[in-house]
Amino acid sequence: MASPHLSKSKKTVFRLIAFIVPFALLALLEGALRLTGYGHDTSLFVPLPNDVSKMVMNRYASERYFSDTVNATKGYYEPFNKQKLPGTLRLFVLGESTAAGYPYFHNGSFHRWLQYRLNHELPSQRVEVVNLSLTAVNSYTVLDFAKQLTPFQPDAVMIYVGHNEYYGALGVASTSRIGSNPTMIAMLLKLRRLRLVQLIDNWLYRLKTGSGKPTDNRENLMKRMAAKQSIAQNSADYQAGIRQFDNNMTALSRLFAQNKIPVFISTLVSNQKDLKPFISAGTGSASANAAFAAAERAYNAGQFDLARKEYIAAKERDELRFRAPEAIDQIIRKLAQSNPYLHLVDVRTAFEQASPHAILGHETLLEHVHPNLYGYALMADAFYRSLKQYHIIKPQPQNEMTFAQLWHQMPVTQVDSLFGAYQVMMLKAGWPFNQPIPAGYQREQTVAAQIAGPLSVGNITWNQANDALFKNGMATGDKKTALKATEAALLENPENNQYYLYAARLNFDLGNYPESEFHFTQANRLFPSFESAQNLFLFYIKADQPQKALATLDEVIEKNTTTRNFEPYRSMLTGIVSNQQKINQPGARMAIANDYAKMGEPGLAEKYRKP
C-alpha cells in the first residue's frame, strides 16, 4: 500500500518538531539539574545573602576555568553596593596569586595597603577596593572577569597578571588546558555556565582520570596544575604562552577603552638573585644553570650590571615556567603605550630601587614570584602613585600619608607575618622547591606563633585568629597589640561599627588623638546616629578641642534620643574657646578649669589650674 503523501506544510511542521525536540529535552534536563541543585552558578558576582542591595564575589566563580574543580580557587569576600552610591571611589583588582596577596592574603595583600592609605587620605569619601584576584589563574580568567565589570561602574581597574600563562587555568601547559583557539575557549567558558555542561565536564574528567579517582590534595597546587614541566625557550609552547597573553590583554584593553574605564596594569617581579633555575636543560654555556653560575661570579666580583643580565638570562632559560618571560613585560609596556586608557604601573622599577644593585631577591620576595610584606607595601605605593598621577584620586595635602607612615601604621599583625612564613615553608617543602622542613623544627613559643600555627593548617579562620590576638592583648594590658588587631579586623570588616569604636578608644588610651579622631569621625559618617555623634562630641571635649566640640554640638542636640540636656555645653565651650584665645590674661586659665570641672573633666581642669 502506498504511503500517504504529505503536504509541503506538514513536512515543514515535522522538520520543525524534529529540530525543536532535542533542544526542548536538553532544556528540560538543564531545568531538572538546576531544580535538584546540581552544579553552581559561576557568575562573577552574586547578591550578598543577607542584603540583596549589595554584591559579593561568587565563591564558585573560578570553576569554569578548571577541568578539575578541586583545583578551583576562592577569592575575597568584599561586599559592595550594587547601585554605586554618589561620591564612591570604586576600584576593582584583577590578577593572579600575587594580586591576591599570597601567602598572607587579608591585610598583607597590596590592595589592603592601598585601601588603608586611601581611607586616611580621602576621609570624607566612600572607598571600595574590591579584589577579584585568584590563585592559579591567568589572562583567560582576567579577561573573562573583565567582561562582567562594566555594569558596576568602576572608577579604575588595577591589574597584575602574567606569571601563570603556562600553568594557570587554561594555560598552555596546565592540566586545565582545553585548546589554544581563543574563540573555542570563549565559547566553552560560556557553555560551562550550564549545569548540563558541568555534568558532562565532570563525567569526562572522571573518565579521563580513572573512574573518579580523587585528586591527591597532598600535592601542592603548583604540581597539580603543571602538566608539561619542561618548556624550552622559544619553543612552540613558549611562544603560545606569550601569544595567549598578548591576545587576551589586547582584547581586555580594547574592552575597557570602549567603555572609557581607566586601567592600571603593572609590570611583573620575580626572584632573580636568590632562586636557582628549577629545570636547566643541557650542561653547556647556554643552559640556565650556566647563566646562573655566571651571574653569581659577576655579583661576587662587583660586576652588578653583568650579574643582572646573567640572572635574567638564567630565568629566561629556566624550562619550568613559573616566572614570566621578559616578553610578557614587553607586551605590558607596549599596551600601555598604545592605549590612552591603559596606564603603566612600574612595580618592577619600584622593586629594583629597593633592591641592592637593582637585582631582585629576598629583600622584597619570598620565593619565586610572591612579595614579602615590604614588597606588597611597595606594590601598593606604586599603584597609589599612578592613581594619583592620573587624577583617579585627589587627596588634600594635609591628609596625605607618606610611605614611611604607611609602613609604620599599617595594621598587619605578627600573626599575619608568621602565617605567611609558615605558608611559604610548607610550599617550599614540596615540588618544585623540594626543601624539607628541618627535622625537629619547633615553632616560636610566642602568643602570635601559637595562634598562627593553627591558622596555617586551617584549624581556625583568620577572624578567629585575629580575635584571639585581640583578647590576649587586652588580657595582658598590651593595648598596642590589641589596637593593631582591632584595626586589622576593621580593614577586613569595614561595615562593623563596633570596630571603629574599639579602634577610636584604644587610640585615645594610647594618646594617638589624630587616629582616635579619625575613627570616631568615620563611625559618625558611615553609621550616623545619636550615639556616634555623641562619641565624637565627647572625644573633642576629652581631647581639649572645644572648637570642634562646638561644631558637633548641634548634630548631637538634633539627634538626641535621650532626656539629657546638651544645651548647657554651648556656653561652657564658648567660654573655653574665648579664654583659650587670651590664655595669658589673668583669670583665663582658671575660667577654663572651672568650665571643664562643670563638664565632669577633672583631668583637664587640673591641667589648666597649673601655672
N, C-alpha and C positions, 0 to 999 in steps of 0.2 A: 504494500500500500504506500503510495507516495506521501512524503511528509508535507504537511500543510505549508503553504507559502506565507512567510512573514512579511508584513509590510515594512517599508523603509523606516517609518516612525517607531514601530515596535522594536526593530533591530537596534535603533538608536537608544531606546529605553533600556534594553537588555545590556547593551555595552556600557551604558552609564551606571547601571546597577553593579555590573561586574567590576567596574572601576572603583566604585564607592565602597562596596562591601569590605574589601581588605582594610581600607583606611578606617572604616567605622569599627571594625573589630579591634584594630590597633588602638583606636581612641578609647574603646571600652576597656581594653586591657590597661591602658595608661590610667584611666579613671579608677579602675579597681585597685591598682597598685597604690595610688595616692590615698584612696579611702582606707586601705589596710595599713597605711603608714610606712610603706616600703620606700627606701631611699630618702633623699634630702633635697630641700630647696637649696640651690647653690648660688643664689643671688649674692652680690657683694654685701648688701645691707638688708637688714630686717628690722621691723619695729621693735623698740625696747618692750619686753613683755609686760611690765607694769606701767608703761607710759607710752602710748602709741604716737604721741606728739614728737617723740624722739626716735632716732635711728641708731643702730649699732652694727658693727661689722659682724657678719654671719660667721659662726664658728665652723660652718661647713663650706665656706666659700672656696676653699682650695681644692675640694675633692675632684672637681672636673679636670684638674691638671695632672693628677697622679693615677697611674694604672692600678696601683695597689693603694687603696685609701688608708691603709695602716700607716703609710708614709705621709699622708696629708697632714699639713701643719696648721696650727691655730694661731690667730693673731690677737691683737689687743681688744679690750672691751672698753671702748671710749665713746659713750653716748654723745650725740649732738642733736640739736633741734632740726626736725625735718624741714620746717619752714625757717629759713635763716632770719634771725632777728635783726632789726636795724642796728647798725653800728658794730656788728660782729665781724671780727677778723677770723676767717676760716682758712686754714692751711691743711692740705692733705699730704701725707707722706707715702710714697710708693717705693718698693725695693725688696731686697733680699735680707739675709740674716744680719748683715752689718747695719742696714737701715732699721732693723727691728731691735738692735741693741744687744745682740748675743755677745757674751754669755750672761750679762747682767739682766737684760730686759728692764721693765719697770723704769725706775728713775735713773738707771745707768744709761739708757738709750739717749742718743743725741737729741731726739725730739722733745724729751722731757727737760733736758738742759735748756733748750730753746724756749719751751713753754714757761719755765720758771723765770727766765730773763724777761720775756715779753709780759708776763703777769705784772712784774715790777715796773717795767718801763711804760706800759700802757694801762695804768691802774683804773682808768675810767672806761675801758673798753672790754667787751667780752672777747676773749681769745680762745679759739679752738684749734689745737694742733692734733689732728686725728691721724694716727699711724696705721696704715693698711699693709705694712710690710709683713713678709712671711719668710721663714727659713726654707731653704731648698727649692726656691723658685727662681725664674729668670725673666727675661724680657717678654716672653709669651704671656705670663701672668700679669706683669706690669701693664702691658698693652691692653689686655682684656679688662683689667680693673679700671684703667683709664677711661674706657668707653662708657663706664657707668657713673662717672663723677659729675658730668656737666649739670644735670638737674639740681645738684646740691650747691651750686654757685660758689665754688672755691675762689678765694682771692688769689691763691697761688697753689701750685703743686710742686713739692720737693721730691727729687728722685735720686736714689743711689742704687745702681744696678750694673752688672757686667761680669761678676766673678763666676756666675753659675750657668753660663751659656752652654757648657758641655755636660755638666752633671745635674743641673737643676731640672725640675719637672718639665718634660717635653724637650729636654736638651739633646744635643747631637749624640752624646754617648751615655745617656741616662737610661735607667731601667724603665722610665716612663715615656720613652721615645715612641712616637706613633707615625713618624714620617718627617719629611722636610719641606713639603709643599704648604706654604702659608695658607692658601685658600682652603685646602683639605683640613688643615688643623683648625682653622677658624670655624669651619662647618661642624667638625666633630665636637668642638667645645660647646657649640650651640645645642647640638643633639644630646650632649651629656646632661643637659638640664632636665631631659625627660626621664621619668622613672623607668620606663621600658628600656631605654638605652643603658641606664645604670644597671639594670638587671642583667642585660646581655653582656655588658662590660665586665661585671663581677664574675659571671659564669665563664666567660672566655679566659679571664685571668686565672681563675681556679684551675681550669683545664690546662692552661699553659704551665702552671707551677706544680701541677701534680695533685689532682683530686682535692683541692682545697688545703694544701699544705700551708700551715701558718707561717707568717713572716717571722724570722728569728730576730726578736727585739733585743737580743744580747749584742747584736752587731749595731754599731752606731749608724746614724742616718747617712753619713758620708759614704760608708761602704755599701749600704743598701741601694743607694742611688746611682752608684758608678758601675755601669755595665761594661764599658770598654776603658780599661785603665791606662793604656798607652796610646797617646795621640801625638804623632811626630809633628814637629814644627813644619808648617807649610804643606802638610798632607791634606787630602780631600776633606777629612773630618775637621781638621783645624780650620780650614777656610770656610767650611759650612757653618761652624760656630760663629765666626766673625760676620759672615753674610746674614745669618739669622738675626744677630743683634742689630746690624745696620738696617735691615728691613723693618724690624719691629719698632725700633726707636724712630726711624723716619716716619712711619705711619703714626706713631704717637705724637710726634712734634707737629705733624700736619693737623691731626685731630684737635689738639689744643689751640693751634693757631687759628683754625677755622672758628673756634668758639671764643677767641680772644682771651684765653686763660694763660697767664704767665707761668712758665715752668722754670724751675731752678734745678739743673742737673749737675751732679758732682763728678769730678774726676775720681779715680779709684786709688786706693792704697793697698799695698801688700808688703809683707816682710821680705826684704832683700838681703839683709846682713846676717840675720840670726836664724835662718832656716835653710838647711841644705836641700837640694833638689830631691823630690820624692822618688822619681824614676829617671835615671840617666841612661840613655841608650848608647852603647859603644864605649870604647875606652880611649879614643883619640882626643886630640886637642879640641875637636868640635863638640865634645859631649858637654852635658850640663855640669857634671862633676868637675871637669877640667876648667870650665869657666869659673865655677865657684872657688876652686883652689887658687886660680889666678887672681881672683878678687881679694881673697884673704891675704895673699902675698903682697898685693899692692896696698891694701889697707894697712898692714903692719909696717910697710915701708913708708907710710905717709903719702902715698900717691893716690889721693882720695878721688880725683876725677876719673882716673883709670879704674879704681876699685868699683866706683858706682857703675861704670859702663859694664864691667865684667859681672857684677852682681845681677844686673838687669838681663844680661845675656844668659846667665845660668837659669834665671826664672823663665825666660823665653824658651829655653831648650828642655825644661822640665816637662816630661811627657804626661805626667799626671796633672791635669789642667784644672786645679782648684784655684789658681791665681790667674786673673785675666791677662791675656796677651797685651802688649803695648798698643796693638791695633785697635783694641776696644776704646782706649783713652783717645786715640786719634779720631775715632768716629764721634765720640762725645764732643770733642773740641770743634770738629767740622760742623756738626749740627748746630752748636751754639753760635757759630759764626754765620750760618746761612739762614737762621730763623729769628726774626725780631722778637718773638715771644719766648724764645728759649735762651736762658741766661746761664752762663758757666759759673759753677761754684768750685773753685780750685782747692779742694780739700788736700789734694796731693802736695801742692806747694806749701800749704799750711803745715803739713806733717814734716816736710823737708826742712822748713825753717825751724822746727822744734827738735830736729834730729842732728846729732853730730855729723858734720861734713855733708849734710843733706842726703844721708843714706838711711833708709828706713829700717828700723829694727825694734828691739824690745823696749826702747824708750817710749814708744807710742802704740805698739802692737803686742798682742798676747801670744799669737801663734802665726798662722799663715796670712790671714786677712782681717781678723777682728781686732779693733782698737781696745786698748785698756781705758780706764776711766778718764785719764788725761787726754787720750786720743779722741774719745767721744766728746769731751768738752771742746777740743779744738775743732772738731767737725761741726758742732753746734755753732761755734763762733764764726766759722766760715760761711755757713748758711745765713746767720744773722747779718753779717756784713753785706752779703749780696742782697738780702731782702731790704736792707736799709738803703743800699746804693740805688736800687731801682724803685724806691719810694713805696714799697708794699707796706712798710712800717715807718711811722714818723714819730718817734718818741721825743718828748720835750727834753731839752738838755739837762734840766735839773733831775730828771728821772733816770737818766742813762746809767747803766751798770757796766763797769769795766770787766774785762775778762778775769782780772785778779779777784774782783769782788764776787763774781760768779763762782769761781773755783773755791773761794773761801766759804760762801754761803750755801751752795747747792746741797739740798738735803739727801745726799747719798750716804747711807749708813755703813758702819763697819760690817754689818750683816750682808749688805749688798755686795761689798767688796770681797768678802770671804766666799759668798755664794758663787761669784764669778770665778774666783780662783779654784774652787772645788770642781766647778763645771769643766774648766779647761784641763784640770788634772785628769779627770775621767775621760775627756775627749782624747787627750794625748796617750792615754793608756791603750787605746785601740788603734785600728788601722786608719790612716796610713802612717801615723807618728810612731806607734809601737814603742812607747816609753812607759814601761810598767811603773805603777806607784811603788815606791820603795818598800821593801819588806819591813814590817814593824812600824810603818808610818803612823804617827799619832797626831790628831788634831790639837790645836791650841786649847788650853783649859780655860779660855775666857768665856764670858757670857755670850758674846757675839758668835764665837765659834760653836758653842753648844746649840745655838739657835740655827746657824747657817748649815750645820751638818744635816739635820733632818729635812731642812728646806731643799738641800741639793739633791736628795734622793726621793723627793716628792711625798714625804710623810706629812708635811704641813704646807699650807699655802703661804704666799708672800704676805698677805694681810695678817695671817696668824703669827708669822714670824715677826713682823713689824710691831704688832700689838704686844707680843712678849717682850720685845726690846723696850717699848714704851713703859710697860708695867714695871720692869726691872729698874729702869731709870728712876721712876717715881718712888719705888720702894726703897731705893738706896740713896735717895736725895741727889741723884745725878740728873739735874734738870737740863743740862746741855744735851745729854743723850736723849732724854725724853722729848725735848723740843725738836731735835733732828728727826726722831721717829714720827712726831706729830706732823711736821711739815712734809715729811715723806708720804704719810698717809693722805694728807691734803692734796698733794700733787697727783696721787693715784686716784683719789675720790673727791674731785673738786665740787661735787654737789652736796657734800655733807657739811652742814652749817657748824656742827659741833667742833670739827677740826679747826675751823677759823678761830673759834673762841678759845680752844685749848692753846693754839699757837700764839694768839694775842696775849693771853695771860702768862704763859711761860716766858715769852719775850719780855713782858713787863717785869716779871720777877727777876729776870737776869739783867735788867737795866737796858735792854735793847728797845728803847722807846720808838725809834722810827719804824722798826719791824712790827712792834705791837700796834702802832697806829695803822700801819698798812693792813694788818689782818682784821682789826676792828672795822676799818673803813670798808674793806671788801665784803665783810659779813653784812654790813648795813646796806651796801649797794646791791648785793646779789640776793639777799634774803631780807628785804625791808620789813620792819616790824617795830613795835614799841620797844621790845627787848633789845634789838640790835642798835637802835638809835640811842637808847639809854646807856648801853655798854660803851658806845663811842663817846657820849657826853661825859660819863663818869671817868673814862680814861683821860680825857682832856683836863679834867679837874685834877686828877691824881698826878698827872704829868706836868702840872703847873703851866698849862697852856689855856689861860682863861679866855683869850680872844677866840680861839677855835671852839671852846665850850659854848660861848655866847652864840656863835654861828650855828651851833647844833641845837640850841635850846628850843627854838620854835618848832623844829621837827619832833622833838621829844614831847612837847606840850600837845601838838596836833595829834600824835599817835597814842597819847596816854590812854591806857585802858584800865588804870587803877584810880584810887581815890587820892593818891599822893599829889600834893600841890607843888609844882616845879617853878611857879612864877617868882617866888622869893629869891630864887637863884639869880634872877636877872640883875637886881640891884646890887647884890653882893659881887657878882662877876664884873659888872660895870665898874664898881668901885675898885676892884683889884686891878683891872686894866688901867684905870686912871692913875692909881697910885704907883703902878709899875713904871709908868711914863715919867714920874717925878720921884723915883726911888730914893734919890739922895736928899730929898727935902725932909725936914723934921716931921716925924709922926707918920710918914708914908709906910715904912716897913711895919710898924705896929698896927696900922689900919688894915694892911693886907693880912697880917697874922690873925687879927680878930675875925675878919671875914672867913678865912679858911677854918678857923675854930668853929664858927657857926655852922659851917657845912659839914662838920664832923671829920676834918682832916688835920689831926693833931701834929702829924709829921711835918706838913707844910707850914702849919702855924709856928712850930718851933724853929723851922728854917728861917723864917722872916723875923722872929724875935731876936735871933742872934745878930750882933752888930756886924 
